[in-house]
Amino acid sequence: MTVLAVTGRIFRGRLLASLGLAWLCLVVLAAIFAPLIVPYDPLDIDPVVRLTPPGAEHLFGTDHFGRDTFSRSIYGARMAIVIGIGSVFVALVAGGLTGMLSAYYTRLGSVLMRVVDVLMAFPALLLALVLMTLLERSVVNTVIVIGIVYATTTARILFGMTLKLKGEVFVDAATCSGAGNASILFRHILPNLVSPLLVQASFIFAFAQLQAAALDFLGLGLPPEVPSWGNMLAESRIYVTRASWLLLFPGALIILSVFSMNLVGDALRDSIDPRFKNDIKGV
């Protein structure tokens, strides 16, 4: 079955989820072809046109340095994609290994899962702030910190699912046939975790955008010179009454992207587990 056929089956009859997927595809295309789309360099400063309202020459207006807001918004999509994908990778690898190993090796799990419980006791944003204060502001560190924050949830989910799969008949059969622990974990148990991992990845991607924007807004995320939606919000908060468009456009992009990713995640979850299907058509 082709990718298009699978996508069509998942999103058939789901108008909002289909619109969300279309928006995400648009964001990805804008991020990939940003140099061909933007009319100005996102870092170019022109004091002559500072705080220019949206118009034909500057579609989204300009900021307090005279930088084109539309160009910075398009390049901000690149940061959103990089942070989202990077955070998902860190969260799934770190959290997935922790959860699976903790469930399979109970003695090791009694230690690892207590560490996970302690980390989960902190609110996600507070934990991210604590970790970022120990590191310098950079794209890599932001990705690692957000990934670690959501690795705890991933570990807890996979811990429970691995415990359940560990007692299934096919695992007993693999053990009787002489399969090693690594083979059982990664050849027999892991394939049964792919579907929930995909759903978890979609939600991590969405919430990573909110965490990254919050860290940028509080001055502990990406370096200030990096064009990101969070940095744009942070820089323009003192101009909320004088130049409201500086908050409107990056804020709208964050909201639309997070909302769209959640809709896509819901569609994936419903297609994987029919128990979660919404009775209301078109959602």
C-alpha positions as a LaTeX table, in Angstrom:
\begin{tabular}{lrrr}
\hline
Residue & $x$ (\AA) & $y$ (\AA) & $z$ (\AA) \\
\hline
Met1 & 0.00 & 0.00 & 0.00 \\
Thr2 & 1.44 & 3.37 & $-1.03$ \\
Val3 & 1.98 & 6.32 & 1.31 \\
Leu4 & $-0.77$ & 8.28 & $-0.45$ \\
Ala5 & $-3.21$ & 5.40 & $-0.03$ \\
Val6 & $-2.44$ & 5.07 & 3.69 \\
Thr7 & $-2.74$ & 8.83 & 4.16 \\
Gly8 & $-6.07$ & 8.87 & 2.35 \\
Arg9 & $-7.40$ & 6.06 & 4.54 \\
Ile10 & $-6.35$ & 7.80 & 7.75 \\
Phe11 & $-7.75$ & 11.22 & 6.86 \\
Arg12 & $-10.86$ & 10.14 & 4.95 \\
Gly13 & $-13.90$ & 11.95 & 6.33 \\
Arg14 & $-11.80$ & 14.17 & 8.61 \\
Leu15 & $-12.00$ & 17.70 & 7.29 \\
Leu16 & $-10.19$ & 19.47 & 10.13 \\
Ala17 & $-7.43$ & 16.86 & 10.29 \\
Ser18 & $-6.97$ & 17.10 & 6.51 \\
Leu19 & $-6.71$ & 20.88 & 6.74 \\
Gly20 & $-4.18$ & 20.46 & 9.54 \\
Leu21 & $-2.10$ & 18.11 & 7.42 \\
Ala22 & $-2.25$ & 20.56 & 4.51 \\
Trp23 & $-1.07$ & 23.38 & 6.76 \\
Leu24 & 1.85 & 21.30 & 8.06 \\
Cys25 & 2.85 & 20.40 & 4.51 \\
Leu26 & 2.78 & 24.11 & 3.65 \\
Val27 & 5.02 & 24.91 & 6.62 \\
Val28 & 7.49 & 22.20 & 5.61 \\
Leu29 & 7.60 & 23.43 & 2.01 \\
Ala30 & 8.10 & 27.01 & 3.19 \\
Ala31 & 10.97 & 25.88 & 5.43 \\
Ile32 & 12.65 & 23.94 & 2.62 \\
Phe33 & 12.32 & 26.64 & $-0.01$ \\
Ala34 & 12.76 & 29.63 & 2.32 \\
Pro35 & 15.63 & 31.21 & 0.33 \\
Leu36 & 13.46 & 31.19 & $-2.80$ \\
Ile37 & 10.36 & 32.57 & $-1.06$ \\
Val38 & 11.58 & 35.41 & 1.13 \\
Pro39 & 11.92 & 38.86 & $-0.47$ \\
Tyr40 & 14.56 & 40.05 & 2.03 \\
Asp41 & 17.36 & 38.62 & 4.12 \\
Pro42 & 15.83 & 37.92 & 7.56 \\
Leu43 & 18.91 & 39.42 & 9.26 \\
Asp44 & 19.14 & 42.63 & 7.19 \\
Ile45 & 18.67 & 45.75 & 9.30 \\
Asp46 & 17.15 & 48.90 & 7.78 \\
Pro47 & 16.39 & 51.61 & 10.38 \\
Val48 & 14.68 & 53.72 & 7.72 \\
Val49 & 11.69 & 51.34 & 7.53 \\
Arg50 & 11.54 & 50.24 & 11.19 \\
Leu51 & 8.04 & 49.42 & 12.50 \\
Thr52 & 6.48 & 49.73 & 9.06 \\
Pro53 & 2.90 & 48.33 & 9.05 \\
Pro54 & 2.00 & 45.39 & 6.77 \\
Gly55 & 1.74 & 46.44 & 3.14 \\
Ala56 & 2.70 & 45.61 & $-0.42$ \\
Glu57 & 6.44 & 46.12 & 0.13 \\
His58 & 6.58 & 44.32 & 3.49 \\
Leu59 & 3.78 & 41.76 & 3.64 \\
Phe60 & 3.95 & 41.29 & 7.43 \\
Gly61 & 5.49 & 44.69 & 8.18 \\
Thr62 & 8.91 & 45.27 & 9.76 \\
Asp63 & 10.22 & 45.04 & 13.31 \\
His64 & 12.05 & 47.57 & 15.50 \\
Phe65 & 15.29 & 46.96 & 13.59 \\
Gly66 & 13.67 & 47.32 & 10.18 \\
Arg67 & 13.89 & 43.58 & 9.46 \\
Asp68 & 11.20 & 42.09 & 7.24 \\
Thr69 & 8.76 & 40.16 & 9.45 \\
Phe70 & 7.53 & 37.92 & 6.63 \\
Ser71 & 11.08 & 36.77 & 5.84 \\
Arg72 & 11.78 & 36.10 & 9.51 \\
Ser73 & 8.52 & 34.17 & 9.83 \\
Ile74 & 9.43 & 31.91 & 6.91 \\
Tyr75 & 12.88 & 31.23 & 8.33 \\
Gly76 & 11.23 & 30.70 & 11.70 \\
Ala77 & 9.42 & 27.75 & 10.13 \\
Arg78 & 12.84 & 26.17 & 9.58 \\
Met79 & 13.61 & 26.41 & 13.28 \\
Ala80 & 10.20 & 25.00 & 14.13 \\
Ile81 & 10.82 & 21.94 & 11.93 \\
Val82 & 14.38 & 21.42 & 13.21 \\
Ile83 & 13.36 & 21.70 & 16.87 \\
Gly84 & 10.28 & 19.53 & 16.36 \\
Ile85 & 12.08 & 16.70 & 14.58 \\
Gly86 & 15.13 & 16.89 & 16.85 \\
Ser87 & 13.04 & 16.85 & 20.02 \\
Val88 & 11.01 & 13.88 & 18.75 \\
Phe89 & 14.21 & 11.95 & 17.99 \\
Val90 & 15.75 & 12.61 & 21.41 \\
Ala91 & 12.49 & 11.87 & 23.25 \\
Leu92 & 11.77 & 8.62 & 21.41 \\
Val93 & 15.32 & 7.27 & 21.61 \\
Ala94 & 16.00 & 8.22 & 25.23 \\
Gly95 & 12.48 & 7.60 & 26.51 \\
Gly96 & 11.94 & 4.50 & 24.40 \\
Leu97 & 15.12 & 2.78 & 25.53 \\
Thr98 & 14.48 & 3.74 & 29.16 \\
Gly99 & 10.93 & 2.42 & 29.11 \\
Met100 & 11.70 & $-0.82$ & 27.29 \\
Leu101 & 14.79 & $-1.68$ & 29.32 \\
Ser102 & 13.04 & $-0.81$ & 32.59 \\
Ala103 & 10.15 & $-3.12$ & 31.79 \\
Tyr104 & 12.30 & $-5.99$ & 30.57 \\
Tyr105 & 14.95 & $-5.80$ & 33.30 \\
Thr106 & 12.93 & $-5.24$ & 36.48 \\
Arg107 & 15.90 & $-4.51$ & 38.76 \\
Leu108 & 17.20 & $-1.86$ & 36.39 \\
Gly109 & 13.66 & $-0.57$ & 35.99 \\
Ser110 & 13.21 & $-0.06$ & 39.71 \\
Val111 & 16.00 & 2.53 & 39.52 \\
Leu112 & 15.36 & 4.12 & 36.13 \\
Met113 & 11.63 & 4.55 & 36.59 \\
Arg114 & 12.14 & 6.24 & 39.96 \\
Val115 & 14.34 & 8.78 & 38.19 \\
Val116 & 11.62 & 9.21 & 35.58 \\
Asp117 & 9.03 & 9.69 & 38.33 \\
Val118 & 11.13 & 12.43 & 39.92 \\
Leu119 & 11.53 & 14.25 & 36.60 \\
Met120 & 7.81 & 13.93 & 35.85 \\
Ala121 & 7.04 & 15.60 & 39.18 \\
Phe122 & 8.32 & 18.87 & 37.70 \\
Pro123 & 6.10 & 20.83 & 35.30 \\
Ala124 & 7.47 & 20.51 & 31.77 \\
Leu125 & 8.34 & 24.20 & 31.41 \\
Leu126 & 9.98 & 24.38 & 34.84 \\
Leu127 & 12.13 & 21.34 & 34.08 \\
Ala128 & 13.13 & 22.83 & 30.73 \\
Leu129 & 14.05 & 26.13 & 32.40 \\
Val130 & 16.19 & 24.37 & 35.01 \\
Leu131 & 18.05 & 22.39 & 32.36 \\
Met132 & 18.57 & 25.40 & 30.08 \\
Thr133 & 20.09 & 27.44 & 32.92 \\
Leu134 & 22.84 & 24.80 & 33.08 \\
Leu135 & 23.55 & 25.08 & 29.35 \\
Glu136 & 24.24 & 27.87 & 26.89 \\
Arg137 & 21.63 & 29.08 & 24.44 \\
Ser138 & 21.89 & 27.11 & 21.19 \\
Val139 & 19.76 & 25.12 & 18.79 \\
Val140 & 21.34 & 21.80 & 19.83 \\
Asn141 & 20.89 & 22.42 & 23.55 \\
Thr142 & 17.28 & 23.50 & 23.06 \\
Val143 & 16.55 & 20.31 & 21.14 \\
Ile144 & 18.22 & 18.15 & 23.79 \\
Val145 & 16.43 & 19.82 & 26.69 \\
Ile146 & 12.96 & 19.63 & 25.11 \\
Gly147 & 13.64 & 16.04 & 24.08 \\
Ile148 & 14.60 & 15.10 & 27.64 \\
Val149 & 11.47 & 16.79 & 29.03 \\
Tyr150 & 9.20 & 14.65 & 26.85 \\
Ala151 & 11.36 & 11.52 & 27.12 \\
Thr152 & 9.89 & 11.00 & 30.59 \\
Thr153 & 6.34 & 10.66 & 29.24 \\
Thr154 & 7.54 & 8.39 & 26.45 \\
Ala155 & 9.40 & 6.20 & 28.94 \\
Arg156 & 6.32 & 5.84 & 31.13 \\
Ile157 & 4.10 & 4.89 & 28.17 \\
Leu158 & 6.53 & 2.33 & 26.75 \\
Phe159 & 7.22 & 0.91 & 30.19 \\
Gly160 & 3.59 & $-0.09$ & 30.58 \\
Met161 & 3.23 & $-1.39$ & 27.03 \\
Thr162 & 6.46 & $-3.40$ & 27.20 \\
Leu163 & 5.37 & $-4.96$ & 30.48 \\
Lys164 & 2.18 & $-6.11$ & 28.77 \\
Leu165 & 3.95 & $-7.43$ & 25.66 \\
Lys166 & 6.57 & $-9.16$ & 27.79 \\
Gly167 & 3.93 & $-11.67$ & 28.91 \\
Glu168 & 2.54 & $-12.41$ & 25.45 \\
Val169 & 2.77 & $-15.86$ & 23.87 \\
Phe170 & 5.01 & $-14.77$ & 20.98 \\
Val171 & 7.64 & $-13.59$ & 23.50 \\
Asp172 & 7.51 & $-16.93$ & 25.30 \\
Ala173 & 7.88 & $-18.68$ & 21.93 \\
Ala174 & 10.91 & $-16.55$ & 21.05 \\
Thr175 & 12.47 & $-17.32$ & 24.44 \\
Cys176 & 11.91 & $-21.06$ & 24.00 \\
Ser177 & 13.48 & $-20.92$ & 20.54 \\
Gly178 & 16.68 & $-19.56$ & 22.08 \\
Ala179 & 16.38 & $-15.89$ & 21.13 \\
Gly180 & 18.53 & $-13.55$ & 23.18 \\
Asn181 & 17.28 & $-10.60$ & 25.19 \\
Ala182 & 18.34 & $-8.07$ & 22.56 \\
Ser183 & 16.58 & $-10.05$ & 19.85 \\
Ile184 & 13.37 & $-10.28$ & 21.89 \\
Leu185 & 13.40 & $-6.57$ & 22.68 \\
Phe186 & 14.23 & $-5.19$ & 19.25 \\
Arg187 & 12.93 & $-7.87$ & 16.86 \\
His188 & 9.76 & $-8.97$ & 18.63 \\
Ile189 & 8.63 & $-6.29$ & 21.12 \\
Leu190 & 9.75 & $-3.08$ & 19.38 \\
Pro191 & 7.77 & $-3.69$ & 16.13 \\
Asn192 & 4.60 & $-3.87$ & 18.23 \\
Leu193 & 5.40 & $-0.44$ & 19.67 \\
Val194 & 5.82 & 1.40 & 16.36 \\
Ser195 & 2.20 & 2.52 & 16.08 \\
Pro196 & 1.93 & 4.12 & 19.55 \\
Leu197 & 5.38 & 5.64 & 19.02 \\
Leu198 & 4.14 & 7.38 & 15.87 \\
Val199 & 1.20 & 8.85 & 17.77 \\
Gln200 & 3.45 & 9.93 & 20.62 \\
Ala201 & 5.84 & 11.53 & 18.12 \\
Ser202 & 3.07 & 13.69 & 16.67 \\
Phe203 & 2.14 & 15.08 & 20.09 \\
Ile204 & 5.78 & 15.62 & 21.09 \\
Phe205 & 6.31 & 17.57 & 17.87 \\
Ala206 & 3.35 & 19.82 & 18.70 \\
Phe207 & 4.26 & 20.48 & 22.32 \\
Ala208 & 7.92 & 21.03 & 21.39 \\
Gln209 & 6.80 & 24.13 & 19.50 \\
Leu210 & 5.15 & 25.52 & 22.62 \\
Gln211 & 8.14 & 24.71 & 24.82 \\
Ala212 & 10.59 & 26.26 & 22.35 \\
Ala213 & 8.49 & 29.43 & 22.05 \\
Ala214 & 8.20 & 29.67 & 25.86 \\
Leu215 & 11.95 & 29.26 & 26.34 \\
Asp216 & 12.66 & 31.88 & 23.66 \\
Phe217 & 10.14 & 34.26 & 25.20 \\
Leu218 & 11.81 & 33.90 & 28.62 \\
Gly219 & 15.29 & 34.41 & 27.14 \\
Leu220 & 16.60 & 30.88 & 27.69 \\
Gly221 & 15.99 & 29.24 & 24.31 \\
Leu222 & 17.57 & 29.91 & 20.95 \\
Pro223 & 20.17 & 32.68 & 20.59 \\
Pro224 & 18.48 & 36.05 & 20.00 \\
Glu225 & 19.96 & 36.42 & 16.53 \\
Val226 & 18.27 & 33.23 & 15.30 \\
Pro227 & 14.98 & 33.99 & 13.51 \\
Ser228 & 12.39 & 31.89 & 15.33 \\
Trp229 & 8.74 & 32.46 & 16.17 \\
Gly230 & 9.50 & 32.51 & 19.89 \\
Asn231 & 12.30 & 35.07 & 19.50 \\
Met232 & 10.02 & 37.22 & 17.37 \\
Leu233 & 7.43 & 37.21 & 20.15 \\
Ala234 & 10.04 & 38.00 & 22.79 \\
Glu235 & 11.48 & 40.94 & 20.84 \\
Ser236 & 8.12 & 42.48 & 20.02 \\
Arg237 & 6.34 & 42.25 & 23.38 \\
Ile238 & 7.17 & 45.87 & 24.27 \\
Tyr239 & 5.59 & 47.02 & 20.99 \\
Val240 & 2.23 & 45.34 & 21.58 \\
Thr241 & 0.31 & 48.64 & 21.45 \\
Arg242 & 2.47 & 50.38 & 18.86 \\
Ala243 & 3.07 & 47.53 & 16.38 \\
Ser244 & 0.63 & 44.71 & 17.16 \\
Trp245 & 1.45 & 42.86 & 13.93 \\
Leu246 & 4.81 & 41.88 & 15.40 \\
Leu247 & 2.97 & 39.68 & 17.89 \\
Leu248 & 0.07 & 38.69 & 15.65 \\
Phe249 & 1.92 & 36.85 & 12.87 \\
Pro250 & 4.40 & 34.67 & 14.83 \\
Gly251 & 1.73 & 33.97 & 17.45 \\
Ala252 & $-0.76$ & 32.88 & 14.78 \\
Leu253 & 1.86 & 30.64 & 13.16 \\
Ile254 & 2.60 & 28.90 & 16.47 \\
Ile255 & $-1.10$ & 28.39 & 17.24 \\
Leu256 & $-1.92$ & 27.04 & 13.76 \\
Ser257 & 1.06 & 24.69 & 13.71 \\
Val258 & 0.41 & 23.25 & 17.18 \\
Phe259 & $-3.33$ & 22.90 & 16.53 \\
Ser260 & $-2.71$ & 21.25 & 13.16 \\
Met261 & $-0.22$ & 18.78 & 14.62 \\
Asn262 & $-2.67$ & 17.83 & 17.36 \\
Leu263 & $-5.38$ & 17.21 & 14.77 \\
Val264 & $-3.02$ & 14.98 & 12.79 \\
Gly265 & $-2.04$ & 13.16 & 15.99 \\
Asp266 & $-5.70$ & 12.54 & 16.83 \\
Ala267 & $-6.30$ & 11.12 & 13.36 \\
Leu268 & $-3.29$ & 8.80 & 13.69 \\
Arg269 & $-4.43$ & 7.66 & 17.13 \\
Asp270 & $-7.97$ & 6.94 & 15.94 \\
Ser271 & $-6.74$ & 4.96 & 12.93 \\
Ile272 & $-4.43$ & 2.86 & 15.09 \\
Asp273 & $-6.83$ & 2.20 & 17.97 \\
Pro274 & $-10.56$ & 2.12 & 17.01 \\
Arg275 & $-11.53$ & 2.53 & 20.67 \\
Phe276 & $-10.59$ & 6.21 & 20.40 \\
Lys277 & $-12.63$ & 6.90 & 17.29 \\
Asn278 & $-14.79$ & 9.99 & 17.49 \\
Asp279 & $-18.41$ & 9.38 & 16.67 \\
Ile280 & $-18.70$ & 12.87 & 15.21 \\
Lys281 & $-17.81$ & 12.74 & 11.53 \\
Gly282 & $-15.67$ & 15.40 & 9.94 \\
Val283 & $-13.49$ & 16.06 & 13.00 \\
\hline
\end{tabular}
